[in-house]
Amino acid sequence: MPISLSQPSTPTLKLAAARLGSATALALLLAPLPLLAQDQPTESDRTSTRSETPASSEAATSSETVQADDEGSRDLDTADASDRRNADRAPIPLVPENPTWDSFHGQLNAQKYSPLDQITADNVGDLEKVWEFHTGDVADGSGDTPATVWSATPVFANDTIYIGTPFYRLIALDPGTGKEKWSFDTKSSREALTQPVLKNRGVSYWEAENPVAGEPCQKIVYMGTMDAQLFALDADTGELCKGFADNGVLNVNQWNDTHAEWPLSVLQPPTVVGDHLMLGWAGMDWAYEQAPPGTIFSLDAQTGELEWTFQALSDEMREKSGTANVWTHMSADRENGLLYLPVSSPSPNYWGGNRTEEAPLATSTTALDIETGKVVWSRQWVHHDIWDYDINSAPTLMDITVDGEEIPALVQATKQGFLFVVNRLTGEDVWPIEERPVPQGDGSVEGEVYAPTQPFPTKPAPLLDQSEKPKIWSLADAVGGGQCSRLWDDLTYEGMYTPPTTKGEGVLAYPDSAGGVQWGGVAFDPESQTAIVNTSHIVQTIKLYNREDYEEADSGSGNESGFAPQKGAPYGLRLQVATNWLGMPCWEPPFGELVALDMHTGDVKWRRPVGASQQYGFFMPEKWGSPTIGGPAVTAGGVVFIGASMDAKLRAFSLETGEELWSDQAEAPAVANPSIYEYKGRQYVAFVAGGNTILKDQVGDQVVVYALPED
């Protein structure tokens, strides 16, 4: 039995992030057997406290299921893994009770699924735009205001569409017409404090199970800000909820007591689980050796009172390093009392000499008891992460039938293009996850240690082909006079997880650190048990520099350099997309795909290029696909909706065949999942077309909503 026991954030160093965005766009313009953990945790290893200073966590690093022991992790008795697997449980229902879309991923299970079937594969081609709304809260970065990145999904609840903006206003709209009901301006700072741009990843919604008639704030909408303030507004009126925290505003920075010289941001909304708010924070990546640790907070949804906290790192590692935060969205199985965290990596991102001890809860999926915050189980997906391969999307919860057995499953997509499938109650493999030997470096990086193995899923197969070095695109090589071939020869590549080096042009990394799968995650149709996920195929180079060489290399290199300092560490770094001198990608298309998988077997049902790579009016053939940021949603009508691509189109595909059935042009790329809702008997599909500067420079402020023509 297993023993007891989080963009990157998108690039947050301004120079590096700016370079990644336009370089990628320019490039596309032109052309286990689980290992056993070794030790039982001691009392000092507990990772959760109730309203007190978080305790530490240490255990052996492996891809095995790390579980809570009988004393430490849950208030209720904890059965062993086999008992839990076979115990009575409350399954995720095949369809939600109501066709709402009251969170970023639709519902707490993160399936991005709607039971609505008014729009079908047969009639989706008739969709028409029924309304659009422009917030006015947009900037391209050319003036004093930083550029905006709007990665929000419209939330439908309380017969209202709720959106938050990158200028940190919260707006309520009529779901049938788009007419504004109310708006609230937080007057938050418009400085890019922790990110290179102003970001908003949406809002969340709560309502009292037993509302008190005549009392305000029986329904609340929440939104965070760049300066780490969490606002709670009455969902009906847009007024601050005076009973929440300090007159409706919670200052999350008050809890930033380790490496407090660096600020925090609350860019993703809290995950609402019953009467609890589960809240993570975002910080700065790549800039410093140390950073604030990634605390998770459970708050009372109505009062903002702190209930418990969770830390993924030990006290010692928090002092030396930091992060292992949850900067993206979470999921939850409320019926079984479990909260699922996609935990990021410690800092700094590309050198781990200050954190050589094991940190088994970092770069993991970790299941916590909702009421106590204690660890129930955890699976680490990257050991000693030095590639910025943090976990960037909420795990998708699903019930699947494999070899005749119904399994309460969880699918965790990763930046590597892996889908890890485990039992969501126990963390045990559904299909074997193997620890395989990985490259051990060339000895050029002092103080570094390397994990001897990394976990690889046997099923589903990797969504991106990592069996060999990516092939050179002959067109780009020929046009560039053989530059791609020369670059490939000067890049170290020994396979997946080749460690960063100071030699030559560095190492080839595929997928890149933005991710083979982005924060949109996996959508799931429970009727056919089909998973749908979009991928990006980008090759990146990583080179480390010692301090003296870094200062010389970075001197006067400008905003497009890709240099990041990792101040305090002995090495800075340079990240670049692998292109020729004209900016053409050196690797072969496709640059992005949409993939459907049969979750009975883990096999691919269909895959196809998605989107068209486009910049400055020039389109590449759609057969080459586009890098994607965002994600899909799926309906009982057999339709998959997605934006996410560089060409800023919104598309619908057949769930059964992958055939494209409909498209329309938005004003900027839609870089989050769409939402699907029903209002007054009519089904709607809503997108936020806000753009992301990593994908291309085009940003926007458009909410656009579609429906079938009325009779």
N, C-alpha and C positions, 0 to 999 in steps of 0.2 A: 504494500500500500504506500502511496506517496506520503512523505513525511509532512509534518505540520509546518507549519509556519503560521512616463507616462508613458506658421507656417510655419521641416523645421517649422517651427513656425515658418512661414515664408521667410526668405532671408531678411534678417532684421538689422544687418549692418548696412548703412545707407549706400556706400560706394559699391559694395559687393552686390547688393540687391539690384541696384540700378543697372549694373553691368549685365547681370544674368538676364534681366528682362529684355533689354534692347538687343543684346547679342543673340539671344534665342530667336527673337523676332526677325532680326536682320538675316540670320542664317536661313530662316525658312522663307524669307522674302525671295531670296535668290535661288533658289533651287527647289516521431523519433523512436528509433528505439530510444526512448528517453533515458538520459542518464539519471542516476539517483543522486539527490542532494545528500550531503555528508553529515549535516548536523541538525539536531533539533534546536529550535530557537530557545533562547533564555528569556526571562522576563524583560530584560533590556532590549530584546529584539522586537517588541511590539511596535506596530507602526501607526497606532491610532490613539488619540486621547480625547476625552470628552471635555471640551472647552478649556483645555490646559495646553502647556507647551508640548508639541508633538514629540513622541518618542522615536527611537532609532530602529533601523531594520538592517540585519546582516544575515546572509545565508549563502550557501554555495551557489555558484553560477552554473546553470545547465538549462536545457530546454524542457526539463521535466516539469510536471505540475508541482508547484510549491503550495502547500495547503496549511491552513490554520490548525493548530492542535486543539485539544478539547478544552484547554483553559483559556486560550488567548484571543480567539477571533470572533466568537459569536456568543451572545447571551444564551441562546438555546443550545441543547446538546448537539455536538457535531459528530455525525456518523462517519465511518471511513468511506473511502472513495467508492467501493463496490456497493455499499449500502445506499449511498446517495444516488448512485446511478439507477438503482432499481426501486428506489423509494417512490411513494406517491408524490406527484408534483402537479403544479398548475401549469399547463402548457400555454405557450403563446397562442392566442386564438388565430384561426385561419383568416378571419377578417376582423378589423377593429369594430367595436360596438357602434361607433358613430363615424361617418365619413368626414372627420375633421382632419386638419393638418396643423396641430397645435404645438409643434416643435420643429426644430431645424430639419430633422429627418422624418417628419410626419408623425411618428409615435415613438414611445420610449424604446421599442425594439429596434429602431433604426432601419427598418425594412424599406423605407421609402415607397411604401405600397398603399394604394387606394382601392377599396372594394367597389368603387364606382365603375359602372360599365355602360353609361350612356354614350360615351365616346368609344368607338371600337376600331379594330383594324380596317373594317369595311367603310366607315364613314369619317375617319380622322382627316382624310384629305379635304373635307368640307370645312374644317376649322376656320374661323375668322376672328380677327382682333375685335374684341368688344369694348375694351377700354385700355387706356394707358395713363400713367401718372408720372410727372417729373418732379422730383424733390427740389431741384435747384442746388443740391448739396454735392457739388462735384468740382474737382480741380485737377488740372493736368500737370501741375508742378512747375509751370513756367513762371509763376509769380511768387509772391511771398508765402502762399499756402502750399504745403506739400501736396503731392498727388494723392488722389483718393483711390482706395481699393474697396469695392463693395461686394462682399462674399456672403450675402444674406439670402435666406429663403423666406418668402412671405409667410407669416403665420396666420392661419385662419382659425379663429375661435370667437365665441361670443357674438356670432353673426357679424364679424368684423375682420378686415385684413389689417394686421399690425406690421409695421416695418420700422427699423432703426436705420439711421444714415451715417455715413462717415464723418459728418459734422456733428454727430451725436445729438440729433433730434429724433424724437419718437413720434410716429404719425399713425393715426387710425383712419382707415378708408372704408367706404361702403363697398362690400364685395361684389355687388352687381353693377355698379356704375363707376367706381373709382373716386367718387366724390369724397373730399376730406371731411371727416367727422370732427377731429381735433388734432392738434399737434402740440408738442412740448419740446422746448429748447433747453437742454441741460446747461448750456453756456460753458461747456467743457473746453479745455485747452485744445487749440488746433496746432499744437506743436507735435512733431513726430518724436515723441519721447523715447519709446522703446523700439519703434519700427521705422523703416525708411519712408513710410507713407501713412496716411490716415486710413484706418481700417475699421470696418464694422462687419461682424458676422451674424447679425440678427438680434432678435428679441426672444423672450420666452414668456409663458403664460401660466397662471395659476388661478384656480377658483376654489372657494371654500366648499367642502362637502356638505356642510349644513349652514348655509348662509344666514346671517342675522338680518332680518328685514329692516330696511331703513338705515343700516350702517354702511359707511363708505368702505371701499377697498375689500369687498367680498370677492372681487375679481381683480387680479393684479397683473400688469405687464412689467417686465424687467429688462433693463438694458445697461451694459457696462460701457466704460469710456477709456480713452487713451491714458488718462491720469488715474485710473484704477478706482473710479467711483461707480457704485452700483445703484441705479435709480429704480424705485418702485412707484408705479403710477396706477391710479384707479383706472381699470380697463374701460369703464363706462364714460368717465369724464375727462381723463387725462390729468387729473390733479395729483399732486404728490400724496403718498400715503403716510400721513403724519405718524402713524404707529409703527412704521418700519424704520429701524435703526435711528438715525438722527433726522427726524422729520422727513423721512422718505429717501434718504441718501446714506449709503453705507460706504465709508472710506476704507477700502481694502488695504491700502498702503499702511494702515495702522498696525497690521500684522507682519509687515516686512521688517523683521528684526535680525536677519542674517544677511550680511552684505547689503545693508540698507542704503548704501550710497548709490545703488543703481535702482531706478524706478521700476514700477510694475505697470501693467495695463490689464484691463478686463475687456477683451475684444470679442470673446465668444459669450453668449448669454449663459446663465446657469441652467443646468439640467434640473427640471422640476420632477420630483419623484414623490407623489403624495403631497404631504405638507412640508417637504424638505426641498431646499435649494442646494444642489451640488455645484460648487464653484471652483474653478481653477483660474490660473492667471498666466499671462504672457510676459516675457522679458526680452532681453537683448541676446541675440545669437552672434557667435563668431567674434565679438568685439573684445572680450576679456576672458582671462583664465577662470575667474570666479564670477558667480552670479547668484541672485537669490534662489533658494531652493524652492521646488515646486509643490507647495502645500495645497492640499485639497481641503475645502471647508464644507461642512454641512451646516446649513442655516435654517432656522425656522422661517417658512415661507411668508408668514404674515408679520412677524416682528423683526426679522433679521438677526435674531439672537443666535450666537454661535453654539452649535450642538457638539460637534467633534471635529478633529482635524486628522489628516493623514499625511505622512511623509514617506517617499519612496527611498530616501537616502539615510544612511546612518548619521549621527551627530558629527562624527569625525569627517565624513565625506562632505557634509553640508558646509563645514567650515573651509575645507580646501577647494571645493568645487562649486556645486550648486545645480540648479534646474532639476532635471527629471520631473518636469511639470506635466500638467495636462492642459495644453493650450487649445485643444480642439474640443469637439463635443463628446459626450459620454452616452452610454445606453444603460438600460436597466430592465431587470425582470422583477417587477414589483411583486408579483404573485409568489415568487420564491425568495424575495427579500435580498436581491443581489444588485449591486451597482458595478458597472464594468468601466474600467479606466484604460484609455490608450495612453500609456506613460512614455514620455520623451526621454532623451539621453542626457547624461550629465555634461557639465561643461569643463573645458572648452570642447568644441565639437570635433576637432580634427587632431587632437593630441591628448593622450590619456595618462601621461606620466605622473600627474598629480592625483590620480584616482585608480591606482593599480589594484587595490583590493576589490573583492567581489561586491557587486551591487545588484542582486538578483531581481529587484523590483523595478529597475530602470529598463527602458526600451522594452516594455512588456505590455501584456494585457493582464490586469490585476482585478480580481473580483473582490469586492468589499461587502460586508454586511451593511445594509442600508441604515439600520438603526444604530449601530455601534461604530462603524468605520473600521472594524477589524478585518484583516485579510482572511478570506476563505480559500482562495487559491490564486496562483499567479503563474504565468508562462512568460519567460523571457525570449524575445525573438531575435535580438542581436546581443551577443556577449561583448562587453567592453567596446561599445560603439565608438569608432573613430572616423566614421563616414557621414555623420549627420543623418543616419537612417532611423530617426525617431519615429514613433508610431503616430500617424497623422490623421486617423479617421476613427470614428466610433465603431466598435464591433457591431456586426449585424447579428441579431438573434433570430433563430429559425428552428422549427421542428421539421426534421427530415427523416425519410425512411431509407435506410441503407441495409441491404441484404435482409430485408423483411423486418428489421428492427426500427422502431420509432425512436429517434434520438433528439433530446433537447440540445440543440447545437448552437455554436457561436462561430462566426467567420470573421477573422481579423485580416484585413488587407494591409499590406505594408508597402513602403517605398520601393522595396526590391522587386515588386511585382509578384510577391507570394500571397497565397491565400491559406492561412492556417485555420484548420477546422477542428474544433474541440468540443467536448461535452460542456455546456455552459454551467452545469451544476458542479462538476468536479474538475474541469480543466484537462481531462484525459483526452488522448487522441481519438478522433473519429477514424481518420486514415493515418498510418504511421508518419511520424515526424522524426527524421533521422539527424543525429549529430554527425557531421562530416568534416574531415580535416580541411583546413583553409590555409592560404599562403601566410607565411610568417615574417615577411618583411626582408629588407636587404641590409639591415644593420646601420642605416644612415641616420636614424632618429634616436637620439639619446634619451634614456629614461623611459622609453615606451616598452610596453609588454603587449603580447598578442594572445587572444583567445585561440587555443589550439583547434577548436571546432566551432561550427555554427550550425543552428537548426535549419533543416531543409524539409519542406513538405513533400511527401511522395505523391499526394493527390490533394487538390488539383495540381497539374503541372504548372511551373512558373508561367505567368502571363506574358513575360518577355523572355526571349531565347537567350539564356546565359551560358549555353553549353560551350561557346567559344568566343574569342575576341570578335566584337562586331565587325562586319565586313565593310570595307571601304566602298563608298559610293563612287563608281567609276566616272560618272559625269562630273562630280565635284573635283575629283582628282585630276581629270583631264583639263578642265577649265582652269584649275589652279596650278597647272604645270607640275603636277606630281607632289604638291605640298602636303596633301593628306597622307600619301604613302610615307613621306619623310617624317611627318608627325607621328604616325603609327609606329614607325621604327624607333622613335625616341621616347615612346611612352612605355612604362613598365606595365605589364599585364600578365598576371599568373592565374587569372580566373576571378570568379566572384570573391569579394572581400580582399582584394589586393591592398595591403596597407599603404597609406601615403608615404612618400619618399621625398628626399631633398635632391635626388639625382635627375639629370636630364630635364625633360619637360614635365616630369612628374609621373603620376599613374593615370591610367584610363579607368574611369568609374562609369559603370552602366548597370542600372539606371542612374541618373544624376540625383543630386540631393533634394531636388524639388519633388521627386518621387515618380516611380513607375505607375503607382496609384496615388491619387491625390485625396484631399479631405472629403470629397463627395462619398467615398466608400462604396460599399456593395448594396445594391437594391435586390429585393427578393420577392418573387411571386409565390405565395404559399400554395396556390392551387396546383400549379405544375411543378413546384419545387425547383424553380429556375432562378439562378443568381445572375445578375447583370452588373458589369463593372467596366469603366472606361480606363484606358491606359495611355501613358505618354512614353515615347521612346526617344530619349535624349542622351547623348554621350558627353561626359564631362571630364575635364582633366583637373587633377588635384596636385599641387606642388607645395611642399613646405620649405620655408627659408629660415635659417637661423637669424637672430636679431640683426646682426650687422648686414647680412645680405638682404634681409627684408627691407630695411630702411633704404638701402640703395635701390632695390628693385621697385619699391613703391614710390620713390621720390618723383614727383611731378607726373605720375602716370595717369592722373585724371579720373573722372567718374566712371569710365568704362573699363577700368583695369581688372576688376574682380579680386583685388587684394583685400584681405581682412586681417587685422593685427593680432587677435588673441592676446592682448596685452597682459603681461604677467607671466605668460608661458614662454618657453625658450624658442618657440617657433610661431611665425606668422604664416599665412598661406595665400595662395592664388587659386581661384576657381575660374575655369573658362569652359565655355561650350566648344567642342572640337570642330572647328570650321577651317576652311581655307581662307586665303587673304581677301577673297571677295565676300566672305561671310556665308558661304554655302556649307551646309552640314556635310561633314566628311563620312558619315555613316549612311547606310542605305535606308530608304523608306520601307514600310510606312512609319510616320512620325507619331501616330496615335491610332488606337483602335477601340471598338466597343465589342465586348466579349460576353457571351451567354454560356452558362454552365449548367449541366444537369446535376443537381445536388443529390440525386439518388446514387450516382456513380462517381461524381467528381470530374466527369469528362466534359470537354467543350462541345456545346451544341452548334454554335456558329460564332464566327468572328469576322469583323469587317473593319476597314478603315472608317474613321469617323471624322467629319469636318474637312475643311480645306485650309491649308496653311496660307495665310494672307497677311500682307502688310503694305501700306501705302497704295492700295488699289490693285496690287498684283496678286493673282490667285494661282496657286499650284493645282495640279489635277487632284480631284477628290480621292482618287485611288491611292495617293500618297498619304492621306490622312493629315491630322493636325495634332500637335501636343494639346492636351486637354487639362483644364483646371475647372473643377466642378464635378457634377455627378448626375446620375440618372434617377428617374422615378418611374414606377411601373403601375399599371392599373389592371383591374379585373376584366377590362375590355380587351386585354391582350396587346396593349400599346406601351412602348417605352418612350418617355420624353427625356430630352437632354439638350442643353446648350453646350457650354464648356469649350468650344473650339475657337481658333483664332479668327475665323471668318465672321464671327458674331451672328451666326445663324442658330435658330432654334429648330430642332428636328424631332420627328416621331418615327419610330421603327416598329416593325412587327416583332412582337415577343417570340413568335413561333419561328420565323425565318430570318430575321435580321434585315428584311427589306425596308428601305427608306420609303415612308408613306406620305410625309408632309414636311414642309419647312417654311420658315419665314425669317426675314432679316430683322435683327434687333439693332439697336444703336451702339452697342458695345457687347463684348463677350459676356455671357451669363455664367458666372464662375461659382455658382452654388447649385444645389439641387432645385428643380422646380417644385412647386406645391400644387396639389390637386384637391379641389373641394367642391361641395355642392351647396348651392344657395337658392332657395325658392324653387327647388325642383330642377335646377339647371347645373350641369357639371362644367367647372372652369379649370383651366390650367394656367398658372401664374409663374412668371419668371421675373427675377431682378437682373437687369442688364447693366451691371456696374463696372465690369472690366477688372483686370488685374495686370499691373505693370510687369509682372514676371512673364506673362503670356505675350502681351504687346502693349504699346503705349496708349492705346485707345481706352478711355474710361467714360463712364456714363452715369446717369441718374434716373434711368427708366425702369418703371414697373409696367409690365405689359401682360395682358390677360386675354385668353382665348376661350371660345366656346363654339358649339355648333350653332348654325342659324336657327332662330326661333321660327316655329311654324306660323 
